[in-house]
């Protein structure tokens, strides 16, 4: 607001909403994300509007509002420019695997089995420099595999996620990792990670 920039205001407001999601204040986060989208509706680049729609989708998924979350991701895909790189928005990444990764994260939050396919497809396309995003994707992959009862796959992704999260000291991902409930395996009810 101080910079008189609708773009910066909408982006910073959405970033604050992610903190609310982490704190479990999903209703407030969804409201804040909807407000950010409203403020950005006509005065910001399409790339930001696509990013905000995806951000809103994540908030809605965190709140368990499946259909609206998926529609928000559909909107993000429709708004995404052909060239999703804008020199005026160097902090936004939706090219390549990024939007798929984000939608996969939302699907994993919603407990959707489709998360596995979407995340598995996006993982090899994620640039190696996006270590935090890769860590989050690995945690996201471990959860639906565990829910589906595929202990081996869940352990495979969980071990990689734990190693990366420890290396980059990501408390956020380590907390998410700690909530992983592995299905029981033969002779080992609690698999070692």
Buried (B, 14 or more C-beta within 10 A) or exposed (E): EEEEEBBBBBBBBBEBBBEBBBEEBBEBBBBBBBBBBEBBEEEBBBBBBBBBBBBBBBBBBBBEBBEBBBBBBEBBBEBBBEEBEBEEBEEBBBBEBBBBBBBBBBBBBBBBEBBBEBBBEBBEEBEEEBBBBBBBBBBBBBBBBBBBEBBEBBBBBBBBBBEBBEEEEBEBBBEBBEEBEBBEEEEEEEBEB
